[in-house]
Amino acid sequence: MELSKSITHKNGRKRKPVVPGTDMGEREPRLSDLEVDGDEEALLRSSNRDNNSPKVRNGIHGELGNVALLLFLYVLQGIPLGLAGSIPLIMQSKNVSYKDQAFFSFVFWPFSLKLLWAPLVDSVYLQQFGRRKSWLVPTQYLLGLFMLYLSFTVDAMLQTDGQKGPDVIMLTAVFFLLAFLAATQDIAVDGWALTMLSKENVGYASTCNSVGQTAGYFLGNVLFLALESPDFCNKYLRFEPKDQGIVTLSDFLFFWGIVFMVSTTLVAILKKENARHQRIQKKPREEIQGVMETYKHLFSIVKMPTVFTFCSLLLTAKIGFSAADAVTGLKLVEAGVPKEQLALLAVPMVPLQILLPLVISKYTAGPRPLDIFYKAFPFRLLIGLEYALLVLWTPSVRHEDGFPLYYYAVVLLSYAAHQVAVYSMYVACMAFHAKVSDPFIGGTYMTLLNTVTNLGGNWPSTLALWLVDPLTSKECQGAPGQTCSSLEEAGLCVREGGTCITTLDGYYVESIVCVVIGLCWWIFFGKKMTRLQEESPSAWHCRVTK
């Protein structure tokens, strides 16, 4: 169930452990370890000079401006991700097909695939302009321009004023580009953070990332859906009811498009890259060799038998969770649960999502972290069945004024239990990645394993969305000779005076099938994954000559 891909997507950036959706609590890991070899060299040399001459440490107070800038850049990064996470809920309220939802889900793939172009972003740049600004400035300008373009066209794409359904292909193309640009901006900002801050304060970079991106996602998803909803605004924010929310999607996009354009211009003109980094520059030929060396390392890692086996298991482990993670939230919206209420339910989860990794890490710090993964696996499968029962129960508790408070309490408790299982598996995986990664190419190694982990959640979610419609059976009642096997035929049935009745919901079929597949995976492959912990360290080390 994707109450919010924030704090998930991705969170799905867990990217530095949010969001989502990827799904439901898994965010894509950081790529900065891969991207900053040159920056680390600069930092080390600067550190050596600092050690040879006494220097007064000013703490974080002397770099509050840099911290504020980093925080702001990460907030900007979260805005397009939050907006992309809100579009499926908006489309669901317009009765699009689940195949269309599956197509749009490709929007959430770029953050899991940025490993493919991260070495290029790190190595190709204009030296006079700055290593990170060479990518940051154009990508943010493009983000702003795309948002301004969308502010004038998104209503037509969503067909808010017409009878035709949303233009899913165009929406997917535009928001995929937004996600791609946001992922590229993330690579640049992650790398810049290590030279923008001093060695003493560089640890604040991860705090800026997690806080800033979560805040940006919240603004683009939760806050937007609340302010866009007429019901929410009329109930909580207005004295006189109106037919529209306080803001529209067009207004929101236009505002943030202007913010992107203005702030990027100010960064381009006023902010200079750290001088200590500018003094340590590689020659262009060395940069290209570094890119090729990185790709060579990646290929060498994947070829190792233990890594190949582990990656195969990671790519298939989440099939059993795909229906619960990808479809449940959309089914709740289809059943009448307001999309803004689902988004707001993610807010109380933030403290839990902060505390869970701290608690779980105590149990994954030993030599066998994947044991926690194995134990949490069946618990998460059971929650998937509970989600299906929750969707089945939802129509029976709905009344004219909406849903009672106890219903939202049940949804919140279900989501909290799901987060416990998600984070238990995620933290266990990350601990194992750190344990087996070859120190010689640790950043590249870790990034590859984290990327495979995220892809293992992305493709089953897309497939689960696509399969809902083919597995669903409907019949037309009241119009003899008509069927409801497609949206066009369903519309014809209604025009002929009939009604489409669902005789078998593919979501429930899919939920059962996914749990059965997941249980089989746990029985036949779960122990195989835990036995990988018994391999010697040499089985995981890449044999590449430096």
N, C-alpha and C positions, 0 to 999 in steps of 0.2 A: 504494500500500500504506500503510495507516494503522497503523504500529507504535504511534504515539501522536499524538493530535491536539494535543499539548501545544504541544509545542515547535513544533507546527504550529499548532492549532485553533483565534487564535485562537487563531494561533496560531491560528478558523482565527480566532488573533488575531495577525496580524502587524500586525496590529493594532499593534503597535509591533514591528517585526520581531524570532515564535517562531517556537497553535496551533492544528486544526487546520485539518483534516482540517480557504484553509481546509484544504484537504486536503494532507496530506503536506508539511508545511513552510511553508505560507503562513498567516500570521496577519493578522488584520484591522488596518488602520492606525489610528492614534490619531485621536480626534475632538476632542481638547482644543483644537486650533487653532480649531475652529468655536465651541466652547462658552464661551470665556473673554474675550470682548471687554470686558465690564465689569471683569473682574479685571485685565486688562492695563492698563486705564485707571487702576485703583487703584494698580497697581504703578508705573506711570510717574509718577503724582503723588507717590507716596511716595518714589520715587527722586529726584525733583526736590528734595523737602524734604531728603533725605539729603545731596544735593550742596551745599546751602546751609549745612549745619552739620556740622562735623567729627564723625566717629563712629568708634569703635574697632571694627574688624571681628573678630569672634570665630571666624570660620570655621565649619565644620560642627559643631564640638564644642558650640557653644551651642544647636544645634537637633537634637541626637541624639534627643530625645524625639519631635519631629515626624517625623523620618525613620523612626524605629521604628514610629510609628503608621501612616504611609503604607505602609510595607512590610507591616505586618500586615493592613491593609485590602485590599491587593492579593493577599495570600495567601488571605484569605477569598474573594475574587472567583474565584480559580482552583479552589477546592474543588468547587463545583457543576459547573464546566466539566469538570473531571477525571472526576467521577462520571458525567456525561452521556457522556463519551467511553468509559467502561468498559461501559456498558449494551449497545451493539451486540455486543461480544465475549461478554458473558454470554448474550445472546439467541441468538447464533450457536451456542453450545454446547448450546442447547436446541432446535436445528434449526428455527428460525423461517424463514419464506420470505423471499426477497430483496425481495419487495414490501413486507413488513413492515419490513425494514431501510430501504427507501427512504422509507417513511412516517415512521419515527423520525428520519431524517436532517434533517427540518425543524427539529429541536431546535437544530441548529447555525446556523440562519439569523439569529436576532436580532442577533448581534454585527455582521453585515454590513448590517443594516437600521436600526441605531440612529440613523442620520442623520435618519430620519423624525421621531423624537421628541426628538432632542438639543436643538433650540432651545427646546422647551417646558420641559425639565428645567433649562435654563440661565436661563430668564426667569420662571417661575412658582414662587413660594416664599413662605414666611412670614418677613417681615423680622425679627420678634422672635426667631425660632428660629434663623435663619441660612440663607443662600442654599443652601449645599450640604447642611447637616444636614436641611433640609426634605425632601430626597429620600433622602439616605443612610440616615437612621434608619428610616423606614418600610420602605424596600426591604430592608434587612438584617433587620428584624423579620419581614417576610414570608418571606424566605429561610429564616430559622430555623424559622418555623412550618411551612413546607412540608416541611423536612427532618424535623421531628418527626412530622408527619403520615405522611410516607413510611416512617419507621422502623417504624410499626405496620402499614402496608398494602403495602409493596413486595414482601414475600414472596408475598402473594396475587396481586399483579399479575404477578409472574414465575412464579407457580404452582410454587414450589419443592417443595411437598408434594403436588401433585396430578398428574393425567395430562394435564390440559388445558394448551395452550400459553400463553405469556405474553399478557397483555392489552395489546397494542401500542398501541391507541388511548389508553388511560388513561395508560400510561407516557409516550407522546409528549406528551400534554396537560400532565402534571405537570412533566416535564423541560423542555418548551418554556417554561413559566412561570418555572421556575428560571433558564433561560438569559436570558429577557427581563429578569428582576429583576437578574441579574448584570450585564447590559449597561447597565441604568439606573444601577446602583451604580457602574459604571465611569465613566460620564459625570460623575457627581457627584464621584467621587474625583479624576478627572483635573482637573476645574475647581478643586477645593479645594486640590490640590497646589500650584497657582501662587500662592495667597495664604497657605497654611500655612507655606511656606518663604520665606525672605527672597530678595530679588533675587540676592544673592550666591550662594545655595545652591540656587536653583530647578532647576538642571541635574540635581540628584540625584533629581528626581521621576521622570524616565524610567528611571533605574537601579532605583528602588524598584518601578516598574511591571514591568519585564522580569524582575527577579529574583523579586519577590513572586508574580507571576502564574504564572511557570514553577514555582516551588516549590509553590504551591497546586495546580497541575495535577498535579504529580508526586505529591503526597500523595493527591489524590483519584482518581488513575488508576493510576500505576505501583505505589505502595506499597500501595494498597488491593487491587489484583488479586493482588499477591504474598501479602499476609497473608490474603486470602480463599481462596486456593488450598490445599486439603489436601495436594496433592503437594509444593508448594513448602515449606510449613511442616514437613511430615514429613521432607523431605529435608535442609533446612538449619537449622531452628529448633527441632526437637523431638527428644527421646530416645525417646519412645514414640509411634508413629503413631496418629492419630485420623482420624475420618471427615470432620471439618470443619476449616476453617482457623482461625487464631487469632482473627480477627474475621469477622463476617458483615456483609452489606450493611445490615441493620437496625441493628446495633450502631454501625456507622460513621456512618450518617445521624443516629442519636440523639445521638452524641457531638458531632458538628459542629453539630447543631441547637442544643444547649445552649450551645456556644461562641459561636454567632452571637447568641443571645438575651442572654447575659451581657455580651459585649463591646460590643454595640450599646447596651445600657443604660448601661454605663460611659462610652461616647463621648457619649451624649446628655446625661448629667449633668455629666461632668467636663471635657469638651473644648469650649472656646469657639472660635468662628470668629475669624479674625484681625481685630483692631480696625481696622487700616488699611483693610480691605475694608468693614467695617461703616460707616465714615465716608463711603464713596462708594457711595451707593445711588441707583438710578434710580427714578423714579416708576412706578407700575403701568402707566399709559398708555404711557409710553415703552418699557417692557418688551414689551408686546404689539406695539407698532409694530416693535420689533426682531425679534420672531419672524416677522412677516409680511414684513419686509424680507429676512430670510434665505431664506425660501421663494421670494420673488420673484427673488433672486439665483440660486438653484439652477435655476429654470425658465429664466432668461435664459442661463445657461451651457449648458444642454443644447440649446437652440435653435441655437447656433452651429454652422455646417456642419462645421468641423474637429473640434469636440468630439463632435458627433453621430457622425461617422465613426469617431473613435477609440473611443468608448464601444461602438459596434456591434462593432468588432474585438475589444475586451476581453471582451465578452459571449460571443463565439464561439471565442476562441482556445484555450480549455482543453477543448474537446470531445474532442480526440484523447487527452487524458490521463485522462479520467474513469474508464475501466475500471481502469486501473492504480492510480489514487489511491484510489478508493472501494471497490473490490471485492477487491483482492488480499489484504489483511490478513484479511478474513473467510473467504476461500477457504483460506488457510493454517490458520486455526482449524478449518475444516470438514475439512481433511486430517489433523487430529490434532495440530497444533502447539499446545502449551499457551499459552493467552492471556496468562498472566503472563510467560512467556518472551518473547513478542513485545513486551509492554510494557517489559520490562527492557532490551530491545535499543535502546530509544530513549535510554537513559542515556548510553552512550558517544558519542552524536551531539551532545550538548550543546556540548562544546568546538568541534566542527566548525561548528555552527550559530552560534557566537559569532564564529569566525574568518572564515567565508566572506564575510559582508557587508563586512568590513574589506578583504579581498583584492580582492573583485569591484568594490568602489567605486572602486578605482584605475583600472579600465578603463571605468567608466561616468561618470566625472567630466567627460568632454569634451563636445563639441557634439552627438554622435550616440550617446547611450546605448542606443537601441533596436537598434543593430547587435548588441550582445551578446545581446539577446532573440532576435533572428533566428537567430544562430549556435547558441544553446543549444537551440532548438526541436526540430530533428531528433534531437539527442542524447537529449532527454527522451522522444521517441517511441520510440527504440530501446530505452530502458530499460523502457518499457511492454511491449514484446515479450519482453524478458528476464524480466520479472516473470511473464508467462504461462508461460514455460519453467520458471521456478522452481516455480510451483504444480504444473505437470505432473510435475516431477522429485520433488517432496516425498514422495508415497506410496512411492516405490521405495527411499528411504533410511531409512524408519521401521522400527524394530525394537521388541522387547518393552519395552526400557528407555527408549524415547523416540527421540530423534534424536541422531546423533553430533555432536561438537564442530565438525567441519569444515562441517556443514550450517549451523549458526548463523553461522559465519564467512562463508559465502557470502551468507547473508541480510543480514548486517551490511554487507558490501562493496557489495551491491546497493543497500541503503538509502543508504549514503554517496554512491555515484555519483548516485543520484536527487536527493539534497540539493544536490549541486553544480549540477545542472541547474535545480532549483527556485529556488535562491537567485540564480543568474545571471539568470534571467528576472525574478524579483521585484525585485531591486535595480535592474535596468535600467528597469523600469516606474516604480519610485519616483523614480529620478533624472529620468526624463522628466516625471513629474508635477510635480516641483519646478521643472523648467526652464520649463514652459509656463504654470504657474499665474499668473493675473493678480494682481499684488501688491496691488491694491485690495481684493480679497476672497480673499486667498490661502488662509485657513483653510477657508472654505466650498468653494473650488475644489478644493483638495487632497483634502478629505474626500469630495467627490462622486466624483472619479476613483478614489480608493481603495475606495470602496463598490462602484462598478461592477466593479472588478477582483475583489473578493471574490465578488460575485454571479456573475461569470463562472466561478468555480470551484464554487459551490454548486449551481446548477441542473443542470449536466451530471453531477455526482456523484449527485444524487438520481435523475435519469433513468437513469443507468447501473445503479444498484441495482435500480430497478424493472424494467428490461428483462432481467435475468439469467434469471428464471423463464420468461417467455414464449419466450426463445430456447433454453431447455434442453429436450431430448427424453429421456423415460424410458419404459421398458417394464416390465411386471410379468412376471417369470419364475417358473414354478412354480404359478401360479394362473390357469388358462385363463379368458378372458373379462374379466379385471380389467385396469385401467389405472393409471397413476401420474401423471396429468396435474394432480392437485391434492393437497394434504395429506390431505384426506378420503379420496380414492381410493387414495392410497398406504397410508393406515392400513388400509383395507379389504383391499388386496392382502396386507398382512402378516398380517391376521387369517385370511385364507383360505389361509395357508401359503405365500404367494409372497414374492418379494423384488424390490424396485424397483432396476432397473439403469439407470444413466445411459448413454444411447447417444451423446448429444451435449451437452456442457456449454456452456451459453450464455455463460459467462465467456470461453471461448476465441474464440467467434464474435464477441463484443463487443470483445475485445482487438484482433482483426484489423480489424474495421470501424472502431474508434476510430482506430487508427493510419493507416488509409487516409484517413479524414476529415481527420485531423490533417495528413497529408502534402499533401492537396489544399489545405487552408487555407494551409499554409506556401508552397506554390507560387503560388497565385493571390492570396493576401491578405497574405502576409508582407512582400513588397516594398512593398505599398501602405502598410503600417504604418510601415516605415522611411522612406518618402517624406514622411510627416507631419513628420519632423524638418526638412524643407526649407521648411516654411511660415514665413512671417514672424511675428514676435511679435504683430503687430496682429491676425493671424487667430485668436489664442487669447484676446485680451483682451475682456472682457465690457463692452459699452457700456451701463453703468448709471450714471445720474447720482447723485451722492452727496447 
